[in-house]
């Protein structure tokens, strides 16, 4: 794998490039690509290839790559899709190591296009050529030692330390235009297109060791290899931030509604889980992507989430504060020493609490005092500087003061100078030279700083291994699943679901599945009162909806009466349902209801779900989803990240619940799902969790198999 990634160097630092399909027509893509390479300072040699032209842009043209007299590292191909296999053959004979296929007409068009793409891919692999595309915008290497713009974008980005990988050429164009307008420098730009060969995983592996790249940005529509992505991103995100826009949040797929987990764990939740597990920060828009990127690219990471705000106006400071708190930051309590410095240097009317308000008529001297003071404060781990332009405000001198003071401290400092137009030209140049990110609005700065704090927390978070449970009975589970398949069933009745869970060490309360009133009574007396009885039917999934559950039965008489009313209610509600018996189970009292679940995603594999349980779980949707396998640490994080986690950890003096018992069940569920791929969906709702140290109990479960 390392050798495959090493060969990507031929794509990004070629000594020579041929543009196959370079054209004399000014409006053509081939002409645009050749012009970009020729006119943007490429340090190697570029050859136009076109059998119908003698020269292009005053450069001698060749009829094929075979006529090029020198060695050829990279071919950029802009010819009709049917001609590409032959072009690749010639590149192979020439010894070319890399190709960028810009041409469209492949799998994006359907079945026939996919067949053409497979032919191209097989040719590239046979010839040892790494291929980007097809159907892509091209690639750009902004390193001045290379200066390669092998794309048909309108601009050549300025050199920086941010790499951008885009699955969409159109989005890539928009991103390049935005970066240019905002003076954001890039190290590499890659439009991966259809990802026939080189995909996002290949690019991540290459950029991991790229000395020009400190921050990696992704625009994704799907992932070629999610498991490989997780492994790579977990490693890379500890040394380089990875920020991603994943489109398709609101696309409604065909969701299974037979279980709570099926309704709640969709493909977008899977992407959220994947990014969370491997340290990738998911953002909502290109603007947010670059807002965060410049902060990461220019500033040191915060050591915590305590921030200070320096402002000359109350309104923007309140907006910054609200956003900061909402995204996990806190306002640092300023020390008395800091407050004394501020009190001495600022006007008597100036508020010296955090936010520090230097007043509307403040010049750069007040900003310098306030910024130096808060950066010196050991309680402050990041700073946002806000200035609204008044007639007496000199933004250039404020920027110069920040540029002098902030670099002396290893604390992230973000600026929001709320002005536009010509006045900002010199200001932005000063800030860029000092590597100080600038934002138009205070909320943007607060979100960016919060993203840095979240990332820093993840980087320093300890890692743990995946636990392997040995107290499991795989044969018992196999027997249950085999019996169901032989009978043509895809739904396991509750007692069979309990058998599966018991075999894997889940805390299942005593139960028996019986038929007839007398058997129900004997089962209740054998288990011990109080008990609950539930209908067992392959045709009834949601038992409560048809009156198929009776709770807290404390005597023989109550059991007999409950059995009769239960059967009558179910027969009235579902007269055609097959009734296989009644489940008798020990009644659980006390504790809190949680839900644990699993849904098998065709792309990601088992998705694990944890949340506060009961009948309202689909309404409130307070759940966290992760991809199996999970570690002990990740199991605890799933519980901690629930909005309702304070209910479990002990709210307002209430005793804390047994969090370890929930985490243990999550880890066992992870192993069960991986051991048995035929498990399609599984719900434990509720899993009753008792006080700390007293465990948990599964009191309802359903399993669907494929």
C-alpha positions, 0 to 999 in steps of 0.5 A: 500500500505504501508503494501505491501511495508513493507513486502519487508523487508522479501526479503531484510533482511530475518533471514533465506533463503531456496534455492529451487533447490540448486544443487550438479552440479557445473555448475548449477544456483541452486548451484551458488545461494546457494554458493553465499549466503553461502560464501559471509557472509550472517548473517542469516541461509541458507537451501538447498532444493533438494529431490535428495541430502543429502548435498550441499557444506557440508550443510544438504539438505532438500527434501522440505521447509516443512522439514526445522525445523525452520521458513523460511522468504525467498525462492529463487526458481530455479526449472522448471516453472511447479513445482513452484506453488507447491513450493509456496504452500509449502512456504505458509504452512511454513509461508514464506513471500517472494520469488525470482523466478529465473527460466525462462519459463514464459511470455518471451516465449509467451502466454502459458508462460504468463498463467503459470506466471499468475498461479504463481502470483495468488498463491503468492497473495493468500498465502501472498507471495511477489514475485520477478521475475520470470526470474530474476538474483536475489537480493543482500543486501550489508548491512554488517548486512545482506550480502545477495547475493541471485543471480547467479552473479559472484561477491558480490559488496562492500557496498555503498549507491547506489541501482540498479534496473534492468529489465534485468538480463544480464544488471544487471550482466554487471552493477555489474561487472562494479561497482566491477571494478570501486570500486563502492559500492552498497546498494541493487541490484534487478533484477526484471525480468518479474515483475509479482508482485514486480515492479519498483514502489514497489522498489522505495517505499521501497528504499525511506525509506531505510537508506542504500540508497542515490541514486537509479539507474534504468535500464528499458525496460518498466513501469508497472504503469506509473502514479504510477511511476510519483507520487512516483518518484516526491516525492522520487526525491526531497530527493534521486536522481533517474537515469535511463537508458531506452532502446529502444530509436531508436525502430520505433513503428507504428506512426500515421502520420495523424497529426504533433503531431502523428508524433512527440510524440512517446513512447520514447518522452513519457518516456523523458516527464515522467522522466522530469516531475518527476525529474528522470535524464535519461542517455544513458549508464551504464557507464554514469549511474555510472559516475553520481551515484558516484558523487551524492553518494559521493558529496554535491549538488551544489547550482548553475551552476557556476564551476571552473576548475583547471588543469595542461594542456590546452587541457583537460581544454578546453574539460571540458569547452566545455562539461560543457557549452554544458550541462548547466554549466557556468565558474564562474568569479573568484573574485579579491581576489581569483585572488590575491591569485593565482597570489601570489602563482602560477608561473608568467606564470600561467593563473589565469583566469578560468580555472586555469592552474597550469602549466605542472610541477605542484606538489601538492603544486600548486594544493593545492593553486589553489583548496583552492582558488577557493573553497573559492570563493563565485562565485564558486559552483563546481570544476573539478580538472584535472591532466595529468601525466608528469614525475614530476607529483605525482598523489598520493600527488595531490590526498592527497591534494584534499582529505584534502582540498575538504571535508572542503568545502560544494561544489562538487569537482570531479577529473580527473587524466588522468592515468591508471595502477598500479600508480592509485591503491593507488590514487583511494584508497585515493580518495574513502576514501575521498569520491571524485569521479574520472573520466578517462576523463574530459568530463565525470567529466563535464557531471556528475557535470552538472547532479548534477546541473540540479538535484539540480535546479529541487529539489529547483524548486517551485511546483504548482497545476493543474488548473481546468477551470470552464468556459468550456462547456462539453455538447457542446463537447459531442454533437460534438463527438456524432454526429461524432460517429453516422456518423461513422467519426474519423476525425472532420472537421476544423469547428467542431474542432473549436466548441470543442476548443471554448467550452473549452475557446481556442481563436478561431477567428470568422469563418463560414462553408458554401456552395456555392459561394454566401454563402462564400461571405456573410460569409466573409462580415459578419465576416469582411475583410480580410478573409481566405477560406479553403476547408472542406472535411473528405478526406482531412487532409492537405489542403495546399497540395491540394491547399485548402487554400486562404489567405488575401482576402480583397473584394467580388471580391477576395473572388469569384475568390478565391472560384472558383480557390480553388474548381478547384484546390482541384477537380483536386488534389483529384477528389474523395474527398467529399467536404462538403463546405468552411470554412471562417475565419477572417484573422490573421496578425502578431504574431508568429506561434506555435503548440500545440497538443495532442496524446493519448498514450496507456500506458501513456495517453494524451501526450501534445506537444508544439513547434514553428509551421508552415510547418517546425515543423516536419523538425526541431522537436523543440518540448517539450512533457509532460504527462497530467495533467500539472501544470501552472509551467510545462506549462511555462517550456514546452515553456522555454525548446524549443530551439526556446524559445528566439524567443518568449521571445523577441530576439534582442529587439523584443517585447516578445510574450504572453507566458501566453496565450500559457501556458493557452492554454496548461493547457486547452488542458490538461483538455480537453484531460483528460475530453474526452478519445475519443480524440485521436489526436489534432493539433492546428497548427498554434496557432498564439501568439501575443505580450505580453498581446495581447493573441493568436488565433487558426487559424487551427485545426484538431481532430481525435477521437477513 
